[in-house]
Amino acid sequence: MDLNDITKKAKTFLEDDKVRDALKSEKAEDVSDKLLDAVSGAAQKVTGSKYDDQITKARDAADKKLGNQ
């Protein structure tokens, strides 16, 4: 399975109405914030903070799509 396959499966999963409703809950907001913080922090560490602005923008964009705040 390559990255394109994973991306397609993720898009299909996120298009489901039940998944969308679950992702809009307050609990999901807290979990997604923690996950996005951890992933962006790891990305910043791996890149030596060279791409902090881009990573932060990507994190914020993902948070807008996933969360309710």
Contact map, one row per residue, 1 for C-alpha under 8 A:
111011000000000000000000000000000000000000000000000000000000000000000
111111000000000000000000000000000000000000000000000000000000000000000
111111100000000000000000000000000000000000000000000000000000000000000
011111110000000000000000000000000000000000000000000000000000000000000
111111111000000000000000000000000000000000000000000000000000000000000
111111111100000000000000000000000000000000000000000000000000000000000
001111111110000000000000000000000000000000000000000000000000000000000
000111111111000000000000000000000000000000000000000000000000000000000
000011111111100000000000000000000000000000000000000000000000000000000
000001111111110000000000000000000000000000000000000000000000000000000
000000111111111000000000000000000000000000000000000000000000000000000
000000011111111100000000000000000000000000000000000000000000000000000
000000001111111100100000000000000000000000000000000000000000000000000
000000000111111100110000000000000000000000000000000000000000000000000
000000000011111110110000000000000000000000000000000000000000000000000
000000000001111111110000000000000000000000000000000000000000000000000
000000000000001111111000000000000000000000000000000000000000000000000
000000000000000111111100000000000000000000000000000000000000000000000
000000000000111111111110000000000000000000000000000000000000000000000
000000000000011111111111000000000000000000000000000000000000000000000
000000000000000011111111100000000000000000000000000000000000000000000
000000000000000001111111100100000000000000000000000000000000000000000
000000000000000000111111100110000000000000000000000000000000000001110
000000000000000000011111110110000000000000000000000000000000000001110
000000000000000000001111111110000000000000000000000000000000000000110
000000000000000000000001111111000000000000000000000000000000000000010
000000000000000000000000111111100000000000000000000000000000000000000
000000000000000000000111111111110000000000000000000000000000000000100
000000000000000000000011111111111000000000000000000000000000000001111
000000000000000000000000011111111100000000000000000000000000000000000
000000000000000000000000001111111110000000000000000000000000000000000
000000000000000000000000000111111111000000000000000000000000001001100
000000000000000000000000000011111111100000000000000000000000001000100
000000000000000000000000000001111111110000000000000000000000000000000
000000000000000000000000000000111111111000000000000000000000000000000
000000000000000000000000000000011111111100000000000000000010011000000
000000000000000000000000000000001111111110000000000000000010000000000
000000000000000000000000000000000111111111000000000000000000000000000
000000000000000000000000000000000011111111100000000000000000000000000
000000000000000000000000000000000001111111110000000000110010000000000
000000000000000000000000000000000000111111111000000000000000000000000
000000000000000000000000000000000000011111111100000000000000000000000
000000000000000000000000000000000000001111111110000000100000000000000
000000000000000000000000000000000000000111111111111100100000000000000
000000000000000000000000000000000000000011111111100000000000000000000
000000000000000000000000000000000000000001111111100000000000000000000
000000000000000000000000000000000000000000111111111000000000000000000
000000000000000000000000000000000000000000011111111000000000000000000
000000000000000000000000000000000000000000011111111100000000000000000
000000000000000000000000000000000000000000010011111100000000000000000
000000000000000000000000000000000000000000010011111111100000000000000
000000000000000000000000000000000000000000010000111111110000000000000
000000000000000000000000000000000000000000000000001111111000000000000
000000000000000000000000000000000000000000000000001111111100000000000
000000000000000000000000000000000000000100110000001111111110000000000
000000000000000000000000000000000000000100000000000111111111000000000
000000000000000000000000000000000000000000000000000011111111100000000
000000000000000000000000000000000000000000000000000001111111110000000
000000000000000000000000000000000001100100000000000000111111111000000
000000000000000000000000000000000000000000000000000000011111111100000
000000000000000000000000000000000000000000000000000000001111111110000
000000000000000000000000000000000001000000000000000000000111111111000
000000000000000000000000000000011001000000000000000000000011111111100
000000000000000000000000000000000000000000000000000000000001111111111
000000000000000000000000000000000000000000000000000000000000111111100
000000000000000000000011000010010000000000000000000000000000011111110
000000000000000000000011100110011000000000000000000000000000001111111
000000000000000000000011110010000000000000000000000000000000000101111
000000000000000000000000000010000000000000000000000000000000000100111
